[in-house]
Protein backbone atom coordinates (compact mmCIF):
# COMPACT_ATOMS: atom_id res chain seq x y z
CA UNK A 1 0.00 0.00 0.00
CA UNK A 2 1.16 3.54 -0.70
CA UNK A 3 0.07 6.88 0.67
CA UNK A 4 -0.93 8.49 -2.61
CA UNK A 5 -4.49 9.78 -2.59
CA UNK A 6 -5.11 9.60 -6.32
CA UNK A 7 -3.99 7.79 -9.43
CA UNK A 8 -1.92 10.70 -10.82
CA UNK A 9 1.10 10.06 -8.56
CA UNK A 10 3.15 8.60 -11.41
CA UNK A 11 1.80 10.80 -14.20
CA UNK A 12 1.96 14.23 -12.51
CA UNK A 13 5.23 14.69 -10.61
CA UNK A 14 4.88 18.37 -9.74
CA UNK A 15 4.19 17.58 -6.09
CA UNK A 16 7.03 15.07 -5.70
CA UNK A 17 9.72 15.95 -3.18
CA UNK A 18 13.07 17.23 -4.43
CA UNK A 19 15.60 14.46 -4.85
CA UNK A 20 17.81 13.86 -1.85
CA UNK A 21 21.48 14.75 -1.95
CA UNK A 22 23.81 12.59 0.11
CA UNK A 23 27.09 14.04 1.23
CA UNK A 24 30.08 11.74 1.19
CA UNK A 25 30.83 9.76 4.33
CA UNK A 26 33.89 11.50 5.86
CA UNK A 27 37.22 9.79 5.15
CA UNK A 28 38.62 7.51 7.88
CA UNK A 29 35.14 6.80 9.24
CA UNK A 30 35.01 3.42 10.95
CA UNK A 31 31.81 1.39 10.89
CA UNK A 32 30.53 -2.15 11.06
CA UNK A 33 29.39 -3.27 7.61
CA UNK A 34 27.89 -6.25 5.88
CA UNK A 35 29.41 -7.25 2.55
CA UNK A 36 27.17 -8.77 -0.10
CA UNK A 37 28.71 -10.11 -3.31
CA UNK A 38 26.84 -9.31 -6.50
CA UNK A 39 27.27 -12.45 -8.64
CA UNK A 40 28.90 -12.06 -12.04
CA UNK A 41 28.49 -15.66 -13.16
CA UNK A 42 32.19 -16.36 -13.72
CA UNK A 43 33.68 -19.59 -12.37
CA UNK A 44 37.14 -21.13 -12.54
CA UNK A 45 37.23 -24.32 -10.52
CA UNK A 46 41.01 -24.57 -10.84
CA UNK A 47 41.18 -21.37 -8.76
CA UNK A 48 38.41 -22.39 -6.38
CA UNK A 49 36.06 -19.81 -7.88
CA UNK A 50 32.65 -21.47 -7.84
CA UNK A 51 29.04 -20.50 -7.35
CA UNK A 52 29.07 -17.73 -9.96
CA UNK A 53 30.28 -15.12 -7.47
CA UNK A 54 33.21 -13.79 -9.53
CA UNK A 55 32.86 -11.27 -12.36
CA UNK A 56 35.07 -11.03 -15.45
CA UNK A 57 35.47 -7.70 -17.21
CA UNK A 58 34.86 -8.05 -20.94
CA UNK A 59 36.94 -4.93 -21.52
CA UNK A 60 40.08 -5.67 -19.49
CA UNK A 61 39.90 -9.38 -18.73
CA UNK A 62 40.27 -8.61 -15.01
CA UNK A 63 38.39 -10.86 -12.60
CA UNK A 64 36.97 -9.55 -9.34
CA UNK A 65 34.28 -9.74 -6.70
CA UNK A 66 31.66 -7.04 -7.16
CA UNK A 67 30.93 -6.08 -3.57
CA UNK A 68 28.25 -3.99 -1.89
CA UNK A 69 29.04 -2.81 1.64
CA UNK A 70 26.10 -1.62 3.75
CA UNK A 71 26.81 0.27 6.97
CA UNK A 72 24.91 -1.41 9.79
CA UNK A 73 25.06 1.12 12.61
CA UNK A 74 25.87 4.69 13.55
CA UNK A 75 25.02 8.00 11.88
CA UNK A 76 25.55 6.56 8.40
CA UNK A 77 23.52 3.37 8.89
CA UNK A 78 21.92 2.09 5.67
CA UNK A 79 24.40 3.98 3.50
CA UNK A 80 25.96 1.78 0.80
CA UNK A 81 29.48 1.76 -0.64
CA UNK A 82 30.34 -0.27 -3.74
CA UNK A 83 33.73 -1.70 -4.58
CA UNK A 84 35.71 -4.34 -6.47
CA UNK A 85 37.94 -6.93 -4.84
CA UNK A 86 40.59 -8.08 -7.27
CA UNK A 87 41.07 -11.77 -8.05
CA UNK A 88 43.14 -11.78 -11.24
CA UNK A 89 44.45 -9.34 -13.83
CA UNK A 90 46.26 -9.78 -17.16
CA UNK A 91 48.57 -6.96 -16.05
CA UNK A 92 50.20 -9.00 -13.28
CA UNK A 93 49.79 -10.33 -9.75
CA UNK A 94 49.39 -7.02 -7.87
CA UNK A 95 45.60 -6.89 -8.34
CA UNK A 96 45.30 -10.42 -6.96
CA UNK A 97 47.70 -9.82 -4.08
CA UNK A 98 45.83 -6.72 -2.95
CA UNK A 99 42.54 -8.60 -3.13
CA UNK A 100 43.85 -11.54 -1.11
CA UNK A 101 45.28 -9.21 1.53
CA UNK A 102 41.95 -7.41 1.85
CA UNK A 103 40.01 -10.67 2.16
CA UNK A 104 42.47 -11.90 4.82
CA UNK A 105 41.87 -8.71 6.80
CA UNK A 106 38.10 -9.10 6.40
CA UNK A 107 38.28 -12.61 7.86
CA UNK A 108 40.47 -11.39 10.73
CA UNK A 109 37.97 -8.64 11.45
CA UNK A 110 34.88 -10.84 11.14
CA UNK A 111 36.31 -13.74 13.14
CA UNK A 112 38.28 -11.87 15.79
CA UNK A 113 41.75 -12.99 14.69
CA UNK A 114 44.80 -10.81 15.38
CA UNK A 115 46.74 -10.32 12.11
CA UNK A 116 49.96 -11.57 13.74
CA UNK A 117 48.32 -14.72 15.11
CA UNK A 118 49.63 -17.74 13.22
CA UNK A 119 48.28 -20.39 15.56
CA UNK A 120 46.51 -23.39 14.08
CA UNK A 121 43.17 -21.94 15.18
CA UNK A 122 43.89 -18.63 13.48
CA UNK A 123 45.03 -20.29 10.28
CA UNK A 124 41.86 -22.37 10.22
CA UNK A 125 39.74 -19.23 10.69
CA UNK A 126 41.36 -17.70 7.61
CA UNK A 127 40.27 -20.58 5.40
CA UNK A 128 36.97 -20.56 3.52
CA UNK A 129 35.05 -23.19 1.58
CA UNK A 130 34.48 -20.68 -1.18
CA UNK A 131 33.22 -17.17 -1.85
CA UNK A 132 29.88 -18.23 -0.42
CA UNK A 133 31.50 -17.85 3.02
CA UNK A 134 32.20 -14.19 2.26
CA UNK A 135 28.70 -13.34 1.09
CA UNK A 136 26.90 -11.46 3.90
CA UNK A 137 30.00 -11.42 6.12
CA UNK A 138 30.07 -8.68 8.78
CA UNK A 139 33.26 -6.82 9.72
CA UNK A 140 34.57 -3.40 10.71
CA UNK A 141 35.62 -1.28 7.76
CA UNK A 142 37.37 2.02 7.20
CA UNK A 143 35.54 4.22 4.71
CA UNK A 144 37.72 6.54 2.66
CA UNK A 145 37.34 8.89 -0.31
CA UNK A 146 39.02 8.70 -3.71
CA UNK A 147 38.45 9.94 -7.26
CA UNK A 148 36.34 7.93 -9.67
CA UNK A 149 37.07 7.57 -13.39
CA UNK A 150 35.40 10.93 -14.03
CA UNK A 151 37.42 12.77 -11.40
CA UNK A 152 34.55 12.99 -8.93
CA UNK A 153 34.90 12.04 -5.27
CA UNK A 154 33.41 8.74 -4.14
CA UNK A 155 33.45 6.64 -1.00
CA UNK A 156 35.52 3.45 -1.04
CA UNK A 157 36.30 0.62 1.35
CA UNK A 158 39.75 -0.88 0.95
CA UNK A 159 40.67 -1.66 4.55
CA UNK A 160 39.18 -3.86 7.24
CA UNK A 161 39.78 -2.91 10.88
CA UNK A 162 41.34 -5.85 12.71
CA UNK A 163 41.34 -6.77 16.41
CA UNK A 164 44.56 -4.94 17.26
CA UNK A 165 42.87 -1.58 16.57
CA UNK A 166 41.80 0.27 19.71
CA UNK A 167 38.23 0.85 18.44
CA UNK A 168 37.65 -2.66 17.11
CA UNK A 169 35.87 -4.15 20.14
CA UNK A 170 33.47 -1.24 20.54
CA UNK A 171 32.49 -1.42 16.89
CA UNK A 172 32.45 -5.16 16.29
CA UNK A 173 31.07 -6.49 19.55
CA UNK A 174 32.24 -9.31 21.76
CA UNK A 175 31.94 -12.45 19.68
CA UNK A 176 34.07 -15.48 20.63
CA UNK A 177 37.46 -15.55 18.93
CA UNK A 178 37.52 -17.55 15.73
CA UNK A 179 33.74 -17.40 15.32
CA UNK A 180 32.38 -16.83 11.83
CA UNK A 181 30.17 -14.10 13.26
CA UNK A 182 32.87 -11.68 14.38
CA UNK A 183 35.22 -11.32 17.28
CA UNK A 184 36.65 -9.28 20.08
CA UNK A 185 40.41 -9.33 20.48
CA UNK A 186 40.40 -5.57 20.57
CA UNK A 187 43.82 -4.07 21.10
CA UNK A 188 44.84 -0.91 22.85
CA UNK A 189 46.79 1.94 21.46
CA UNK A 190 47.54 5.60 21.84
CA UNK A 191 46.91 6.82 18.31
CA UNK A 192 44.68 9.83 17.80
CA UNK A 193 41.06 8.71 17.40
CA UNK A 194 39.63 8.44 13.92
CA UNK A 195 36.07 9.29 13.02
CA UNK A 196 34.05 6.42 14.47
CA UNK A 197 30.54 5.64 13.31
CA UNK A 198 29.72 3.77 16.52
CA UNK A 199 31.40 4.40 19.83
CA UNK A 200 29.36 2.47 22.41
CA UNK A 201 29.91 -1.17 23.32
CA UNK A 202 28.05 -3.22 20.79
CA UNK A 203 25.36 -5.81 20.62
CA UNK A 204 25.46 -9.43 21.78
CA UNK A 205 27.06 -12.13 19.64
CA UNK A 206 23.80 -13.16 18.03
CA UNK A 207 23.37 -11.35 14.73
CA UNK A 208 20.80 -8.57 14.91
CA UNK A 209 21.23 -7.45 11.32
CA UNK A 210 18.14 -5.55 10.14
CA UNK A 211 16.23 -6.78 7.13
CA UNK A 212 17.28 -3.77 5.03
CA UNK A 213 20.93 -4.82 5.25
CA UNK A 214 20.38 -8.18 3.53
C-alpha positions, 0 to 999 in steps of 0.5 A: 500500500502507498500513501498516494491519494489519487492515481496521478502520482506517477503521471503528474510529478509536480508535487514530488519531493526534491531528490535527496542529496547525500554528502560523502561519508567522511574519510577515515570513518570506521563502521561495522558493515555487511558485505554482499557479493553481487554475482557475475556468473564467472567460475574457474574451478582450478582457482576455487572460484565457484558459485558464480560469485566472480565477475570477469570484465569483458573490456580488461579481462580482469576478474573480481568480486563485485561487492556492496558494503552496507553500513549497519550502525551509527550516523551513516547506517543504511548507506551503501558503498560499492567496490571491487575486490581483485582476483586476477588481472592480465597486467600481473599479480598485484591486483590479486595480491591486494585482493587476497590481503583485503580478504584476509583482513576481512576474515580477521575482522569478522572472526576476531583474529589478530593479524599476527596470530599464526596459531593453528586456530587462526590459520583455520579461521582464515580458510573458507570453503568458497566465496559463499563464506564471504557473502553477507560477512560482517566486519569493521571497515574504514571508509575513505574517499578517492576519485572515480574515473570521471574525477569525482569524489566517491566513497571506497572501502579498501581496509578492514579494521582488525582486532589490534585496533583500539576501536575494534571491540566497541564497533564489532562487539564481543563475539568469541574468537575464531567465530564466523560471526565476528570477534573481540580481540580488541587491542589498545593503542595511543593513536589519535582517534579516527572518526568512528561511526559507533562508539558504544559497546556493541550488541550481543554475539547473536546477529541482529542485522536488520532486514534492510541490510540483507 
